[in-house]
Amino acid sequence: MRTIEEIVEAHFSVVAPKVDFCSLRFVSERDEYLSVRQNILQPVSTSHDVGVMITVIDRGGMGYAATSELTESGLRDAVECAKTWAQRSSGCGVMDYATITYPQAVGEYESPTKKPWDSVALSEKINLLQATCEQLKIGDRIVDWETSLWYTEANSLYLTTHGGRVRQQLRFVLPMMGVTVNQGVETERRTFGGHGYGRQGGLEVLDELKFSEAPAQLVAEALELLEAPNCPSGTMDLLLAPDQMILQIHESIGHPIELDRILGDERNYAGTSFVTPDMFGTYQYGSELLNVTFDPTKPEEFASYGFDDDGQPATKQDIIRNGVLLRPLGGVTSQVRAGMEGVANSRAAGWNRPPIDRMANLNLEPGSSSMEEMVASVERGILMKTNCSWSIDDSRNKFQFGCEWAQLIEDGRLTTVVKKPNYRGISATFWRNLKMVGHTGTVEVLGTPYCGKGEPNQSIRVGHSTPMCLFSQVDVFGGV
């Protein structure tokens, strides 16, 4: 019996139009979400979403159309719709799409998985969540607590009329846990990595992240915050844990260097960028310790893949080397528009969205310092963990971020735990004040499914692998 991919491929061979270029992108996503809150199992949520996107380029125009009707007639209707839009846009776009040579890759990619999601019974996964949830409730000051698991299985097939054929099978696991504590008018919250421990693979991810051991530390730190003084204000050294670095990299490096944003495509919705095309190759984005790579080839990371959604093979590329900005995050179309080299990051959130320039795995490469060495170097500073709030201007330059937990550093030692810590800065100034980068022992692999961009909106998975980092002369302040 033929698979749905084989059926779609056969239909496409029949309905593919005689145009300059046509592609089909088939996507099937199955989700399962399990949650236990306050020791009560919440309704199990499952979904299965299947469809195709047809893209047509003809006489310099480009059009696309999506459909969940996977019959031959359904695909034919989508092809005709995309063809019509390509004809209407011919000569009216920001560029001549006939000048773009799209990849004609042939290949496959699959997430490495040691313990498949379906190899463990539903009841066993629920029992694990219930057991960890019960460990979070240890007293009356615990007022809310929950654990959850979100699994996604995404299969895709990308075909072109010029012989391109790429098949990918991706598996995503996102374990989450949180506890809220209260005493009088004071309420504090601690979460498991800020819900940022998204990985590719199977249930082995839970063992790698020591999910079952996390409740005790989360509860202890949350209760500690209830008794803690407020974060002091002033200019000081700032040591950021990986679960805050993920947000810092994402907002003040990732989004500003997306090439379509630099070219103006996002200004109506998500803003522009302080980065301009002439900066690449010369601009000192950060200190010489700042080395950032685009790397969709790291198998366990959340946004790894073999090919982007335009069929471009994924490779590791230097984005910032020794602090100098080298390469933007731009896929095939943006590369031709800007006349610049980019990366394989043309990605779509699903079958009914067109691919646009997106972050994938944007990683800060490790340095040579241990956490102990970084702490010892600080006369007056603060360690912050786990993002809880963020704000950044529409050019991705000035920012203000808040964290769940912090600890003062005084004369080279970690001392008082403080609550409601915040810091602010300007992207380039902040990264130029990077003065120590943690070694591989401080690195954590994180990821989030919630990066939003585009009109209509697309929420997509991104990954960030990062060590701890120490910054000097940062404006720190407490909340209320």
URQUI-V439952 format. One record per residue. N is the residue number from 1. RES is the residue in one small letter. SS is DSSP state (a for helix, b for strand, c for the rest). BURIAL is b if it has 24 or more other ideal C-beta (glycine too) atoms within 12 Angstrom, else e. Layout:
N_RES_SS_BURIAL ; N_RES_SS_BURIAL
This chain:
1_m_c_e ; 2_r_c_e ; 3_t_c_e ; 4_i_a_e ; 5_e_a_b ; 6_e_a_e ; 7_i_a_e ; 8_v_a_b ; 9_e_a_b ; 10_a_a_e ; 11_h_a_b ; 12_f_a_b ; 13_s_a_e ; 14_v_a_e ; 15_v_a_b ; 16_a_c_b ; 17_p_c_b ; 18_k_c_e ; 19_v_c_b ; 20_d_c_b ; 21_f_b_b ; 22_c_b_b ; 23_s_b_b ; 24_l_b_b ; 25_r_b_b ; 26_f_b_b ; 27_v_b_b ; 28_s_b_b ; 29_e_b_b ; 30_r_b_b ; 31_d_b_b ; 32_e_b_b ; 33_y_b_b ; 34_l_b_b ; 35_s_b_b ; 36_v_b_b ; 37_r_b_b ; 38_q_c_e ; 39_n_c_e ; 40_i_b_e ; 41_l_b_b ; 42_q_c_e ; 43_p_c_e ; 44_v_c_e ; 45_s_b_e ; 46_t_b_e ; 47_s_b_e ; 48_h_b_e ; 49_d_b_e ; 50_v_b_b ; 51_g_b_b ; 52_v_b_b ; 53_m_b_b ; 54_i_b_b ; 55_t_b_b ; 56_v_b_b ; 57_i_b_b ; 58_d_b_b ; 59_r_c_e ; 60_g_c_b ; 61_g_b_b ; 62_m_b_b ; 63_g_b_b ; 64_y_b_b ; 65_a_b_b ; 66_a_b_b ; 67_t_b_b ; 68_s_c_b ; 69_e_c_e ; 70_l_c_b ; 71_t_c_e ; 72_e_a_e ; 73_s_a_e ; 74_g_a_b ; 75_l_a_b ; 76_r_a_b ; 77_d_a_e ; 78_a_a_b ; 79_v_a_b ; 80_e_a_b ; 81_c_a_b ; 82_a_a_b ; 83_k_a_b ; 84_t_a_e ; 85_w_a_b ; 86_a_a_b ; 87_q_a_e ; 88_r_a_e ; 89_s_a_b ; 90_s_c_b ; 91_g_c_e ; 92_c_c_e ; 93_g_c_e ; 94_v_c_e ; 95_m_c_b ; 96_d_c_e ; 97_y_a_b ; 98_a_a_e ; 99_t_a_e ; 100_i_c_b ; 101_t_c_e ; 102_y_c_b ; 103_p_c_b ; 104_q_c_e ; 105_a_c_b ; 106_v_b_e ; 107_g_b_e ; 108_e_b_e ; 109_y_b_b ; 110_e_b_b ; 111_s_c_b ; 112_p_c_e ; 113_t_c_b ; 114_k_c_e ; 115_k_c_e ; 116_p_c_e ; 117_w_a_b ; 118_d_a_e ; 119_s_a_e ; 120_v_c_e ; 121_a_c_e ; 122_l_a_e ; 123_s_a_e ; 124_e_a_e ; 125_k_a_b ; 126_i_a_b ; 127_n_a_e ; 128_l_a_b ; 129_l_a_b ; 130_q_a_b ; 131_a_a_e ; 132_t_a_b ; 133_c_a_b ; 134_e_a_b ; 135_q_a_b ; 136_l_a_b ; 137_k_c_b ; 138_i_c_e ; 139_g_c_e ; 140_d_c_e ; 141_r_c_b ; 142_i_b_b ; 143_v_b_b ; 144_d_b_b ; 145_w_b_b ; 146_e_b_b ; 147_t_b_b ; 148_s_b_b ; 149_l_b_b ; 150_w_b_b ; 151_y_b_b ; 152_t_b_b ; 153_e_b_b ; 154_a_b_b ; 155_n_b_b ; 156_s_b_b ; 157_l_b_b ; 158_y_b_b ; 159_l_b_b ; 160_t_b_b ; 161_t_c_b ; 162_h_c_e ; 163_g_c_e ; 164_g_c_b ; 165_r_b_b ; 166_v_b_b ; 167_r_b_b ; 168_q_b_b ; 169_q_b_b ; 170_l_b_b ; 171_r_b_b ; 172_f_b_b ; 173_v_b_b ; 174_l_b_b ; 175_p_b_b ; 176_m_b_b ; 177_m_b_b ; 178_g_b_b ; 179_v_b_b ; 180_t_b_b ; 181_v_b_b ; 182_n_b_e ; 183_q_b_e ; 184_g_c_e ; 185_v_c_e ; 186_e_b_e ; 187_t_b_e ; 188_e_b_b ; 189_r_b_b ; 190_r_b_b ; 191_t_b_b ; 192_f_c_b ; 193_g_a_b ; 194_g_a_b ; 195_h_a_b ; 196_g_c_b ; 197_y_b_b ; 198_g_b_b ; 199_r_b_b ; 200_q_b_b ; 201_g_c_b ; 202_g_c_b ; 203_l_c_b ; 204_e_a_b ; 205_v_a_b ; 206_l_a_b ; 207_d_a_e ; 208_e_a_e ; 209_l_c_b ; 210_k_c_e ; 211_f_a_b ; 212_s_a_b ; 213_e_a_e ; 214_a_a_b ; 215_p_a_b ; 216_a_a_e ; 217_q_a_b ; 218_l_a_b ; 219_v_a_b ; 220_a_a_e ; 221_e_a_b ; 222_a_a_b ; 223_l_a_b ; 224_e_a_b ; 225_l_a_b ; 226_l_a_b ; 227_e_a_e ; 228_a_c_b ; 229_p_b_e ; 230_n_b_e ; 231_c_c_b ; 232_p_c_b ; 233_s_c_e ; 234_g_b_e ; 235_t_b_e ; 236_m_b_b ; 237_d_b_b ; 238_l_b_b ; 239_l_b_b ; 240_l_b_b ; 241_a_c_b ; 242_p_a_b ; 243_d_a_b ; 244_q_a_b ; 245_m_a_b ; 246_i_a_b ; 247_l_a_b ; 248_q_a_b ; 249_i_a_b ; 250_h_a_b ; 251_e_a_b ; 252_s_a_b ; 253_i_a_b ; 254_g_a_b ; 255_h_a_b ; 256_p_a_b ; 257_i_a_b ; 258_e_b_b ; 259_l_a_b ; 260_d_a_b ; 261_r_a_b ; 262_i_a_b ; 263_l_c_b ; 264_g_c_e ; 265_d_c_b ; 266_e_c_b ; 267_r_c_e ; 268_n_c_e ; 269_y_c_e ; 270_a_c_b ; 271_g_c_b ; 272_t_c_b ; 273_s_c_b ; 274_f_c_b ; 275_v_c_b ; 276_t_c_e ; 277_p_a_b ; 278_d_a_e ; 279_m_a_e ; 280_f_c_b ; 281_g_c_e ; 282_t_c_e ; 283_y_c_b ; 284_q_b_e ; 285_y_c_b ; 286_g_c_b ; 287_s_c_b ; 288_e_c_e ; 289_l_c_b ; 290_l_c_b ; 291_n_c_b ; 292_v_b_b ; 293_t_b_b ; 294_f_b_b ; 295_d_c_b ; 296_p_c_b ; 297_t_c_b ; 298_k_c_b ; 299_p_c_b ; 300_e_c_b ; 301_e_b_b ; 302_f_c_b ; 303_a_c_b ; 304_s_c_b ; 305_y_c_b ; 306_g_c_b ; 307_f_b_b ; 308_d_c_b ; 309_d_c_b ; 310_d_c_b ; 311_g_c_b ; 312_q_c_b ; 313_p_b_b ; 314_a_c_b ; 315_t_c_b ; 316_k_c_b ; 317_q_b_b ; 318_d_b_b ; 319_i_b_b ; 320_i_b_b ; 321_r_b_b ; 322_n_c_e ; 323_g_c_b ; 324_v_b_b ; 325_l_b_b ; 326_l_c_b ; 327_r_c_b ; 328_p_c_b ; 329_l_b_b ; 330_g_c_b ; 331_g_c_b ; 332_v_a_b ; 333_t_a_b ; 334_s_a_b ; 335_q_a_b ; 336_v_a_b ; 337_r_a_b ; 338_a_a_b ; 339_g_c_e ; 340_m_c_b ; 341_e_c_b ; 342_g_c_b ; 343_v_c_b ; 344_a_c_b ; 345_n_c_b ; 346_s_b_b ; 347_r_b_b ; 348_a_c_b ; 349_a_c_b ; 350_g_c_b ; 351_w_c_b ; 352_n_c_b ; 353_r_c_b ; 354_p_c_b ; 355_p_c_b ; 356_i_b_b ; 357_d_b_b ; 358_r_c_b ; 359_m_c_b ; 360_a_c_b ; 361_n_b_b ; 362_l_b_b ; 363_n_b_b ; 364_l_b_b ; 365_e_c_b ; 366_p_c_b ; 367_g_c_b ; 368_s_c_e ; 369_s_b_b ; 370_s_c_e ; 371_m_a_b ; 372_e_a_e ; 373_e_a_e ; 374_m_a_b ; 375_v_a_b ; 376_a_a_e ; 377_s_c_e ; 378_v_c_b ; 379_e_c_e ; 380_r_b_e ; 381_g_b_b ; 382_i_b_b ; 383_l_b_b ; 384_m_b_b ; 385_k_b_b ; 386_t_b_b ; 387_n_b_b ; 388_c_b_b ; 389_s_b_b ; 390_w_b_b ; 391_s_b_e ; 392_i_b_b ; 393_d_c_e ; 394_d_c_e ; 395_s_c_b ; 396_r_c_b ; 397_n_c_b ; 398_k_b_e ; 399_f_b_b ; 400_q_b_b ; 401_f_b_b ; 402_g_b_b ; 403_c_b_b ; 404_e_b_b ; 405_w_b_b ; 406_a_b_b ; 407_q_b_b ; 408_l_b_b ; 409_i_b_b ; 410_e_b_e ; 411_d_c_e ; 412_g_c_e ; 413_r_b_e ; 414_l_b_e ; 415_t_b_e ; 416_t_b_e ; 417_v_b_b ; 418_v_b_b ; 419_k_b_b ; 420_k_c_b ; 421_p_b_b ; 422_n_b_b ; 423_y_b_b ; 424_r_b_b ; 425_g_b_b ; 426_i_b_b ; 427_s_a_b ; 428_a_a_b ; 429_t_a_b ; 430_f_a_b ; 431_w_a_b ; 432_r_a_b ; 433_n_c_b ; 434_l_b_b ; 435_k_b_b ; 436_m_b_b ; 437_v_b_b ; 438_g_b_b ; 439_h_c_e ; 440_t_a_e ; 441_g_a_e ; 442_t_a_b ; 443_v_c_b ; 444_e_b_b ; 445_v_b_b ; 446_l_b_b ; 447_g_b_b ; 448_t_b_b ; 449_p_b_b ; 450_y_b_b ; 451_c_b_b ; 452_g_b_b ; 453_k_b_b ; 454_g_c_b ; 455_e_c_e ; 456_p_c_e ; 457_n_c_e ; 458_q_b_b ; 459_s_b_e ; 460_i_b_b ; 461_r_b_b ; 462_v_b_b ; 463_g_b_b ; 464_h_b_b ; 465_s_b_b ; 466_t_b_b ; 467_p_c_b ; 468_m_c_b ; 469_c_b_b ; 470_l_b_b ; 471_f_b_b ; 472_s_b_b ; 473_q_b_e ; 474_v_b_b ; 475_d_b_b ; 476_v_b_b ; 477_f_b_b ; 478_g_b_b ; 479_g_c_b ; 480_v_c_e
